[in-house]
Amino acid sequence: MYTSLAHRLRATVATLLHETGESQAGLADAICVSQAQVSRRQSGAASWGLDDCDALAEHFGIDVMDLLAGPSPAFHALQLARAQNGQQDANC
């Protein structure tokens, strides 16, 4: 079954928000857009742009290709990033 990139990205962002416990408002602040813009993008009323993808990937600490690959790859990349950050924190 084919899933559009736009739908896959919305699902990925929803998964990452759920996993991190972050709200749309928190994400909006982090990527310098309004909460209403995040809401419109997540509902499909507006689309995430390429610059948004860069900002999202940077915010979550994952590669943009993992972000675009879908919820599962992004979730696993997030887990790896968290594990690496935990190791770095432990080394301080």
Backbone as a printed PyTorch tensor [residue, N CA C, xyz], in Angstrom:
tensor([[[ 0.8370, -1.1830,  0.0000],
         [ 0.0000,  0.0000,  0.0000],
         [ 0.8850,  1.2500,  0.0000]],

        [[ 0.5760,  2.1860, -0.8530],
         [ 1.3420,  3.4210, -0.9880],
         [ 0.8630,  4.4580,  0.0250]],

        [[ 1.8060,  5.0490,  0.7040],
         [ 1.5170,  6.1490,  1.6140],
         [ 2.2600,  7.3720,  1.1140]],

        [[ 1.5610,  8.4800,  0.9630],
         [ 2.2170,  9.6870,  0.4720],
         [ 3.2530, 10.1640,  1.4750]],

        [[ 4.2380, 10.8670,  0.9730],
         [ 5.2840, 11.4160,  1.8380],
         [ 4.6810, 12.3700,  2.8630]],

        [[ 3.7050, 13.1740,  2.4460],
         [ 3.0770, 14.1190,  3.3660],
         [ 2.3970, 13.3880,  4.5240]],

        [[ 1.6740, 12.3170,  4.2100],
         [ 0.9950, 11.5350,  5.2470],
         [ 2.0230, 10.8630,  6.1560]],

        [[ 3.0680, 10.3120,  5.5660],
         [ 4.1150,  9.6500,  6.3410],
         [ 4.7960, 10.6350,  7.2880]],

        [[ 5.0540, 11.8460,  6.8160],
         [ 5.7000, 12.8510,  7.6650],
         [ 4.7950, 13.2580,  8.8250]],

        [[ 3.4980, 13.4250,  8.5520],
         [ 2.5660, 13.7550,  9.6450],
         [ 2.5470, 12.6380, 10.6840]],

        [[ 2.5340, 11.4010, 10.2210],
         [ 2.5390, 10.2650, 11.1490],
         [ 3.8440, 10.2210, 11.9440]],

        [[ 4.9420, 10.5390, 11.2880],
         [ 6.2430, 10.5390, 11.9550],
         [ 6.3010, 11.6070, 13.0380]],

        [[ 5.8550, 12.7960, 12.7180],
         [ 5.8630, 13.8820, 13.7110],
         [ 4.9590, 13.5120, 14.8810]],

        [[ 3.8040, 12.9420, 14.6070],
         [ 2.9020, 12.5180, 15.6860],
         [ 3.5800, 11.4760, 16.5730]],

        [[ 4.2750, 10.5290, 15.9660],
         [ 4.9800,  9.4940, 16.7330],
         [ 6.0660, 10.1140, 17.6060]],

        [[ 6.8410, 11.0280, 17.0360],
         [ 7.9220, 11.6560, 17.7950],
         [ 7.3760, 12.5110, 18.9340]],

        [[ 6.2860, 13.2220, 18.6790],
         [ 5.6670, 14.0120, 19.7470],
         [ 5.1770, 13.0980, 20.8640]],

        [[ 4.5500, 12.0060, 20.4930],
         [ 4.0530, 11.0600, 21.4960],
         [ 5.2090, 10.4710, 22.3080]],

        [[ 6.2450, 10.0570, 21.6060],
         [ 7.3840,  9.4210, 22.2760],
         [ 8.0960, 10.3800, 23.2300]],

        [[ 8.2210, 11.6300, 22.8410],
         [ 8.9320, 12.6010, 23.6680],
         [ 8.0280, 13.2580, 24.7100]],

        [[ 6.7140, 13.1210, 24.5430],
         [ 5.7850, 13.7720, 25.4550],
         [ 5.6630, 15.2650, 25.2000]],

        [[ 6.1520, 15.6890, 24.0730],
         [ 6.1420, 17.1090, 23.7280],
         [ 4.7910, 17.4960, 23.1280]],

        [[ 4.3740, 18.7170, 23.3760],
         [ 3.1260, 19.2220, 22.8120],
         [ 3.3950, 19.9100, 21.4770]],

        [[ 2.3190, 20.1460, 20.7460],
         [ 2.4540, 20.9160, 19.5050],
         [ 2.9790, 22.3150, 19.8050]],

        [[ 2.5590, 22.8850, 20.9100],
         [ 3.0350, 24.2220, 21.2810],
         [ 4.5330, 24.2130, 21.5520]],

        [[ 5.0180, 23.1900, 22.2390],
         [ 6.4520, 23.0770, 22.5050],
         [ 7.2400, 22.9010, 21.2260]],

        [[ 6.7270, 22.0640, 20.3300],
         [ 7.3910, 21.8730, 19.0420],
         [ 7.3990, 23.1760, 18.2570]],

        [[ 6.2830, 23.8650, 18.2660],
         [ 6.1860, 25.1370, 17.5440],
         [ 7.2430, 26.1250, 18.0210]],

        [[ 7.3860, 26.2480, 19.3280],
         [ 8.4100, 27.1450, 19.8870],
         [ 9.8000, 26.7320, 19.4320]],

        [[10.0470, 25.4320, 19.4290],
         [11.3820, 24.9250, 19.1000],
         [11.7570, 25.1540, 17.6420]],

        [[10.7650, 25.1110, 16.7540],
         [11.0800, 25.2710, 15.3250],
         [10.6400, 26.6310, 14.7800]],

        [[10.2820, 27.5340, 15.6840],
         [ 9.9800, 28.9370, 15.3460],
         [ 8.7900, 29.1100, 14.4050]],

        [[ 7.7240, 28.4050, 14.7190],
         [ 6.4490, 28.6160, 14.0310],
         [ 5.3800, 28.6920, 15.1120]],

        [[ 4.1630, 29.0330, 14.7370],
         [ 3.0890, 29.0910, 15.7250],
         [ 2.4980, 27.7020, 15.9480]],

        [[ 1.8320, 27.5460, 17.0860],
         [ 1.1680, 26.2750, 17.3710],
         [ 0.0900, 26.0200, 16.3380]],

        [[-0.5700, 27.0650, 15.8680],
         [-1.5990, 26.9140, 14.8370],
         [-0.9940, 26.3700, 13.5380]],

        [[ 0.2190, 26.8070, 13.2070],
         [ 0.8750, 26.2930, 12.0030],
         [ 1.1960, 24.8110, 12.1540]],

        [[ 1.6720, 24.4000, 13.3180],
         [ 1.9400, 22.9760, 13.5540],
         [ 0.6330, 22.1990, 13.4360]],

        [[-0.4150, 22.7100, 14.0430],
         [-1.7160, 22.0350, 13.9970],
         [-2.2130, 21.8710, 12.5580]],

        [[-2.1120, 22.9330, 11.7570],
         [-2.5530, 22.8590, 10.3540],
         [-1.7260, 21.8470,  9.5730]],

        [[-0.4280, 21.8090,  9.8410],
         [ 0.4420, 20.8580,  9.1410],
         [ 0.1380, 19.4290,  9.5760]],

        [[-0.1330, 19.2410, 10.8470],
         [-0.4250, 17.8980, 11.3440],
         [-1.8020, 17.4030, 10.9030]],

        [[-2.7300, 18.3210, 10.6810],
         [-4.0670, 17.9230, 10.2210],
         [-4.1260, 17.7200,  8.7120]],

        [[-3.1030, 18.1720,  8.0090],
         [-3.0820, 18.0630,  6.5540],
         [-3.6420, 19.2770,  5.8450]],

        [[-4.0730, 20.2890,  6.6000],
         [-4.5810, 21.5140,  5.9950],
         [-3.4640, 22.3250,  5.3430]],

        [[-2.2380, 22.1240,  5.8070],
         [-1.0400, 22.7410,  5.2240],
         [ 0.0330, 21.6590,  5.2030]],

        [[ 1.0720, 21.9020,  4.4470],
         [ 2.1280, 20.8990,  4.3020],
         [ 3.3920, 21.3220,  5.0350]],

        [[ 4.1160, 20.3270,  5.5320],
         [ 5.4550, 20.5710,  6.0560],
         [ 6.3580, 20.8440,  4.8630]],

        [[ 7.2020, 21.8640,  4.9510],
         [ 8.1360, 22.1960,  3.8880],
         [ 9.5090, 21.5860,  4.1220]],

        [[10.3720, 21.7440,  3.1590],
         [11.7250, 21.2070,  3.2770],
         [12.4840, 21.8370,  4.4340]],

        [[12.3510, 23.1420,  4.6030],
         [13.0100, 23.8000,  5.7290],
         [12.4510, 23.2880,  7.0550]],

        [[11.1530, 23.0060,  7.0720],
         [10.5470, 22.4290,  8.2750],
         [11.1680, 21.0780,  8.5880]],

        [[11.3950, 20.2690,  7.5620],
         [11.9920, 18.9450,  7.7660],
         [13.3720, 19.0660,  8.3930]],

        [[14.1620, 20.0070,  7.9110],
         [15.4770, 20.2480,  8.5110],
         [15.3370, 20.6380,  9.9800]],

        [[14.3960, 21.5480, 10.2660],
         [14.1970, 22.0160, 11.6410],
         [13.6830, 20.8910, 12.5390]],

        [[12.7570, 20.0880, 12.0230],
         [12.2310, 18.9680, 12.8050],
         [13.3270, 17.9590, 13.1320]],

        [[14.0990, 17.5900, 12.1160],
         [15.1730, 16.6140, 12.3240],
         [16.1860, 17.1360, 13.3350]],

        [[16.5530, 18.3860, 13.2010],
         [17.5130, 18.9690, 14.1470],
         [16.9360, 18.9940, 15.5570]],

        [[15.6870, 19.3810, 15.6640],
         [15.0530, 19.4510, 16.9800],
         [15.0420, 18.0860, 17.6750]],

        [[14.6930, 17.0530, 16.9380],
         [14.6140, 15.7230, 17.5300],
         [15.9650, 15.0110, 17.5750]],

        [[16.9760, 15.6160, 16.9660],
         [18.3150, 15.0380, 17.0140],
         [18.4870, 13.8220, 16.1300]],

        [[17.7330, 13.8010, 15.0180],
         [17.8220, 12.6730, 14.0900],
         [18.1520, 13.1880, 12.6980]],

        [[18.5610, 12.2810, 11.8310],
         [18.8550, 12.6310, 10.4500],
         [17.5500, 12.8770,  9.6990]],

        [[17.5600, 13.8320,  8.8020],
         [16.3560, 14.1560,  8.0430],
         [15.8710, 12.9490,  7.2270]],

        [[16.7720, 12.0950,  6.7900],
         [16.3610, 10.9110,  6.0350],
         [15.5910,  9.9430,  6.9270]],

        [[15.9540,  9.8460,  8.1970],
         [15.1840,  9.0190,  9.1300],
         [13.8010,  9.6220,  9.3550]],

        [[13.7420, 10.9320,  9.4390],
         [12.4680, 11.6210,  9.5990],
         [11.5460, 11.3150,  8.4200]],

        [[12.0920, 11.3840,  7.2100],
         [11.2860, 11.1730,  6.0100],
         [10.9770,  9.7030,  5.7450]],

        [[11.7340,  8.8120,  6.3580],
         [11.5400,  7.3740,  6.1190],
         [10.2800,  6.8430,  6.7970]],

        [[ 9.7630,  7.5420,  7.7690],
         [ 8.5350,  7.1170,  8.4120],
         [ 8.6710,  6.9740,  9.9110]],

        [[ 7.5550,  6.6560, 10.5690],
         [ 7.5410,  6.5950, 12.0290],
         [ 8.5310,  5.6040, 12.6280]],

        [[ 8.6060,  4.4070, 12.1010],
         [ 9.4950,  3.3980, 12.7070],
         [10.9680,  3.7880, 12.6130]],

        [[11.4730,  4.1570, 11.4200],
         [12.8760,  4.5670, 11.3540],
         [13.1700,  5.7990, 12.2260]],

        [[12.2410,  6.7460, 12.2550],
         [12.4440,  7.9460, 13.0630],
         [12.4460,  7.6010, 14.5490]],

        [[11.5390,  6.7190, 14.9600],
         [11.4840,  6.2850, 16.3520],
         [12.7940,  5.6200, 16.7560]],

        [[13.3050,  4.7290, 15.9120],
         [14.5650,  4.0430, 16.2270],
         [15.7370,  5.0250, 16.2560]],

        [[15.7480,  5.9840, 15.3330],
         [16.8040,  7.0020, 15.3250],
         [16.7400,  7.8490, 16.5950]],

        [[15.5280,  8.1740, 17.0400],
         [15.3570,  8.9380, 18.2700],
         [15.8960,  8.1540, 19.4610]],

        [[15.5970,  6.8560, 19.5080],
         [16.0940,  6.0200, 20.6000],
         [17.6270,  5.9920, 20.6070]],

        [[18.2260,  5.8600, 19.4230],
         [19.6960,  5.8640, 19.3320],
         [20.2660,  7.2090, 19.7720]],

        [[19.6360,  8.2890, 19.3430],
         [20.1100,  9.6240, 19.7200],
         [20.0160,  9.8130, 21.2280]],

        [[18.9290,  9.3440, 21.8200],
         [18.7770,  9.4510, 23.2740],
         [19.8360,  8.6300, 23.9960]],

        [[20.0970,  7.4320, 23.4920],
         [21.1060,  6.5660, 24.1030],
         [22.4810,  7.2130, 24.0070]],

        [[22.8050,  7.7880, 22.8690],
         [24.1000,  8.4480, 22.6980],
         [24.2110,  9.6680, 23.5900]],

        [[23.1370, 10.4290, 23.6940],
         [23.1470, 11.5980, 24.5700],
         [23.2850, 11.1900, 26.0250]],

        [[22.6630, 10.0860, 26.4000],
         [22.7980,  9.5740, 27.7640],
         [24.2110,  9.1590, 28.0670]],

        [[24.8820,  8.5590, 27.0870],
         [26.2750,  8.1550, 27.2650],
         [27.1590,  9.3870, 27.3810]],

        [[26.8780, 10.3980, 26.5650],
         [27.6770, 11.6140, 26.6290],
         [27.4900, 12.2950, 27.9760]],

        [[26.2410, 12.3450, 28.4580],
         [25.9850, 12.9650, 29.7640],
         [26.7050, 12.2060, 30.8810]],

        [[26.7440, 10.8890, 30.7560],
         [27.3950, 10.0780, 31.7850],
         [28.9040, 10.3010, 31.8010]],

        [[29.4510, 10.7310, 30.6640],
         [30.8870, 10.9540, 30.5640],
         [31.3050, 12.3320, 31.0900]],

        [[30.3780, 13.1710, 31.4400],
         [30.7120, 14.5220, 31.8990],
         [31.1810, 14.5390, 33.3250]]])
